[in-house]
Amino acid sequence: IGLCKVAPRGLPYSVLHLGNTCAAHQMFSHTVKDFSRLYNRKAHVHHYTEYMERGEFDEAFETVNALIKDYIHLDMLHETPASCCPQPA
């Protein structure tokens, strides 16, 4: 957590929080699913191919899929603390 000296206009301060969790793979998976659906239909691709190659889409897709696999692997290695598990009644 960080307190920023330059706050947005009209606010006394600004706070920034960056977090990393293995649960990020769920968000990335959802985003990749949406991207794949649009990309397979070639939706909006013409806006980007004016200044980038189509191969960059494929490379980014592979990179994000590798990241998802890494997060899933780390998630499987991680043990959930007992305090997070529901206790039997």
C-alpha positions, 0 to 999 in steps of 0.5 A: 500500500502506498500513499501518493503525494499527488492526489486526484483533483478535489481529493486530499490524498490517493492510495495505491494497493498492488496485490499478487495472488494465485487466484489471478488465473481466474481473471486472466482465463476469463479475459482470454476467453473473451479475447478468443471469442472476439479474435476468432470473429475478427472483431475490432482487429482492423483497428489494431492491424493498422500499426501492429502485426497480427502475429503479435496477437498470437504471441500475446495470447501464448504469453498470457496462456503460459502465465495462466498455467504458471499461476495454476501450478502455483495455486496447486502447490499452495496450501489453504490456511486452516483459518480460511476453510469452513469448520464442520458444525 
